[in-house]
Amino acid sequence: MPDDLALIAGFDFLAEGERRFISQVQGRSYVNMLGLLRFTGADQERRALLQRMDAMMADCMPAGYGFVPDPAVVAGMIQRRSAWAVLALNYLVDLLVKVHHRQSIDPDPALDSRWQDVFLFRWKEESPRIALDELQWRGANTQLDAEGRDSAVGDLISLIGMLDSILQAQARADAGYFSRGCGRALEDGELARVGAALLHAYRWQYILCGVQVPHFSALLGGMLNRVQYGRVAAALAPLFDSGSIPRIG
């Protein structure tokens, strides 16, 4: 993983080799998260590509890694939410993939060339969908009355909470995997610090870097009244407050 994307500076209490390993752990979870974070439609070719990447990493990493979320359970939770809320989160995912590639993956000369090639392909594949997803989201918005939009905002907040719960669970699992595979017994408090730094990085990667894109907040703000927008901002505030969040430049 690129250092800027993995927020590797937050792991400065680890040795250099341990930081490399934590980056590899994040990379494996990144591949698996990208296979999960498309909330509408089925893209079997993309999923197969990501599964192959996971298998490649499994061959050169210690045994015992586990990806926590059950895609079937996540899909069931998604299906109970409004189309507007699901499309909003889809659009957020579109933007964060763009930010990842533009700010971290593409400009890193030290990154493995296979990683760069796969995610360049991924970005080229996703780029045309951004405009379409925005149109679909705008279209869903026109179908809502005031009461329906209030309900949809609640659904979006629930989906953000669901995603954050997934990130919390994966951060705990990845911290445990790191502790078992790093080659030494962690000192008191280190496991908790690793878990907190992973959660901070994962919140940045999968929620906050997309939320910071000005067009997202402008688009969302144009659909909602002041109270509704404030509800979304209040739901996101604790995630921003959990640590120093890089700014989108």
N, C-alpha and C positions, 0 to 999 in steps of 0.2 A: 504494500500500500504506500502511496506517496505520504511523506511525513505530514504535509499540510492537511491531508484528508484524514489521516489517522490521529491527528492532534498529538503527535508523538512527544511534543515538548511537555505534555502533561504527565509523562512517564519518566521524568528526569530522575526519579529516585531509583530507577532500575539501571543495571549495567547495560553497556552497548549491545551485547549479544541478546540480552533479555528484551531490550526494546525492539530488536529485529524480530524476535519471536512473537512479541505482542502485535507487531505490525502484520505478521503472517496470519495470526489468529484472526485479526480484524478482516484481513483480506478474504479469508474463507467464509466468515460470516457475511461479508459484503456480497459475495457471489450468491449465497443462499438467500439473503434478504432481497436481492434484485429478482430472484425467482418467485418471491412471494408478493412483492409490492406492485403488482399490476392488478388492480381491483375489478376490472371489467375485461371480458374477452379471454380467449385462450390462445397462447402463442407457443405451440409445441416445439417449434424449431429453436426459439430463444431459450426455452426451459432446458432443452436437450444440450444446448451449448453451455449453459451455466452448470448443468450437472456434470459435463465432461471436465470443466474447470475444477469443480469440487473434487472429482476423482483424481485429477492430476495432483492437487494439493495433498490429498489423503495419502498418496504414495510417498511423499517426502516429509510428512509431519507425524508426530507421535500419535499413537492410537488413543482413542478416548474422546475425540471431539464429538459434540452433539449439537444439532440445530434444534432449538426448543419448539418453535411454533408448529402446530399441526395445520397444514394448509386447508384441510377440510373443515376444521373448526373455525378458522379465520374466515373462510368463504361463507359459512353459515351465518356468522355474525354480520358480514358485509351485506348479505342478502336481505337482512331485516332493516336496513337503513335506506333512506330516500335516495333517489337517483341523483338529486342535486348534491347531496353530501358526498356520495361516492365519486361523482365527477370532480368535485372540488379537490378531493384527496388525490385522485388520479392526476389532476393538473399539477398539484404540488409535487408529486413524484416526478413528473416530466421535467419540471424546473430544476429539481435538485440533481437529477442525472446530468443536466446541462451544466450546472455549476461545478459538479465534480469533475467533469471532463475539461472544461475551460480553465479552471483555476488550479487543478491538482494533477490530473492524469496526463493531459497533453504536454504541459510544460516541464515535466520531470524527466531529465535525460538519464537518470540512474534507474528508472523503472524498467522492469523486465519487459522486453519487446513483445512477448506474447500477451502480457497483460494490456499493454498499450494498444495492440492490434485488436484484441477482443472488444475493448471498451470504445475504441474508435468506431468499430463496426456497430456496436450497440448504440452509440450516440447518433450515427448516421441513420440507423434504422428508426430511432425514436423521434428524430427531429421533425419529420413531416406530421407526426401525430400531435404535436403541441398545438398547432393552429386548429386542428380538428377537435381536439379535446376542449379547447377554449370555446369553440362554436357550440359544442354539445352542452357544455356547462351553462353558457349564456342562454341556450334554448331551454334547458331545464328550468332556468330561473324565471323565464317568461311564463311558465306554466303554474307558478306558485302565487297564491294570494297571501295576504299578510299573515294569516294563521299558519298556512303551510310553510311559509318561509321561517317563521319562528320555530316550528317543529324541525325543519331541515337544519337550522343552525344547531339545535340540540343534537341532531344526528352527527353533524360534523364534529362537534366537541366530543361526542362518544367515540367516534372513529379515531380522533387524535389520542384520546385516552387509551383506546385499545392498542394503538401502535406503540405508545409509550410503555404500556405494560409488557408488550412483546420485547421491547428494547431492554427493559429492566431485567426480564427473565434471561435474555440472551447474554447480557453483560455479566450476570451472576454465573451462568454456565461457562462463559469464556474465561472468567477469572479463575474458576475452579480448574478448568482445563490447563490454563497457563501454569497454575501452581503445581499441578502434577507433572508437567512436561518441561519446566524450566531448568531442571537439574539441581535444584537445591530446595531446602525447606525455607519457606518465607518467614521472615521475622514477624513479631507481633504487630498487627495493624497493617502489614503490607498487603494482605489479601483484600482487605476492605478498601485500601487505596487503589489497588488495581481495578477492583470492581467499580469504584466511583469514577475513575478516569475513563474506563471503557464506556460506562453509561453516558458520561459527558460527551465523549466522541460520537457515540451512536445517536444521541439526540441531535447533535450537530449534523451528522451525515444524513439522517433520514427524516428530519422535521425542520430544524431551524434554518439550515442554509437555504431551503426553498422558500420558507416564510419570509426571509429577508429580501428576496427578489422584489424590487419596487413594483413591478407589474402585477405580481400576485396580490400584494396588499391593496393596490389601486383597484384591481378588478373586483376583489372581495368587498372593498369599501363601497364601490359603486352599486353593488347588489343589495347591501344591507343598510338598515338605518343605524343611527348612532348607538342605540341600546344593543342591537344585535351584534354589531361589530365589537362593542365593548365586551360582550360575553365571550367571543372568540379570543380577544386579546387577553382577557382574564384567565382563560384556560391555558394559554401559552406562557403567561408570565412566569409561573414556577419553573418552567423548563429553561427559560433564559436566565433565571436567577440561580440556577444550579452551578454556574461557573462562568469563567470568562469565555464569551462566545466570539469567534472570529467574525469580522465584518466582511460583507460581500463588496469587493472592489470592482 
